[in-house]
């Protein structure tokens, strides 16, 4: 069976309209206002989804309105980018209702991370759409530096390859198996990857570079998720592993998350590179 070609939308340009959507958790307007300012400073024209600020407990409104906003953005020919405000939880509840025909018909730049990994995996499965793993538009200056903003701008708006280099001061920098590897970069948030096993959206990682990152997960839970990926066969044939940030992943046991990552990943027999400044840090 022949796979569909990878769909790579063109880079955004000044003047482009970009939709802001909330497919997961509820978002604070004050944080989105900073994101809007940032996008406008790049010459982009933000368009707020009708239910952007909706709330239903830990969700940004009912499932039907969250996916309706997403599908409306994918179907609108004047929209060139779909930018998520934040993660949280809820994306897996709506991914089966994404209008993949609209995505395939008019591929757009899609950016987000964390819980949005579920949306990105679904778009890869249903449309072979290449997406951007990057911060949401609920922008927090205290967490996201000027360098982060420039990195996102480059990924969204510059038609050039993106290079991410290991940072020696990152907690996962010691997670390394020397070597080299090439392949399609797939993955994202480890929790979402582990919870995608057994669903149509778990990608075939054979020949791919797996990216993983997470936040607020103690080492034993990281161990559990990696063990689940290993035992399920999901990592069979993976070409390499790119390890991002595992932020606040600690508990009272005298075992670090870096130790867990080294122990669980070293047996794969492939190149592993940690210390990448990708994630919740």
Secondary structure by P-SEA (a helix, b strand, c coil): cccccccccccccccbbbbbbbccbbbbaaaaaaaaaaaaaacbbbbbccccccccccccccaaaaaaaaaaaaacccccbbbbccccccccccccccaaaaaaaccccccccccaaaaaaaaaacccbbbbbccccccccccccaaaaaaaaaaccccbbbbbbbbccccccccccccccccccccccaaaaaaacccccccccccbbbbbbbccccaaaaaaaaaaaaaacccccccbbbbcccccccccccccaaaaaaaaccccccbbbcccccccc
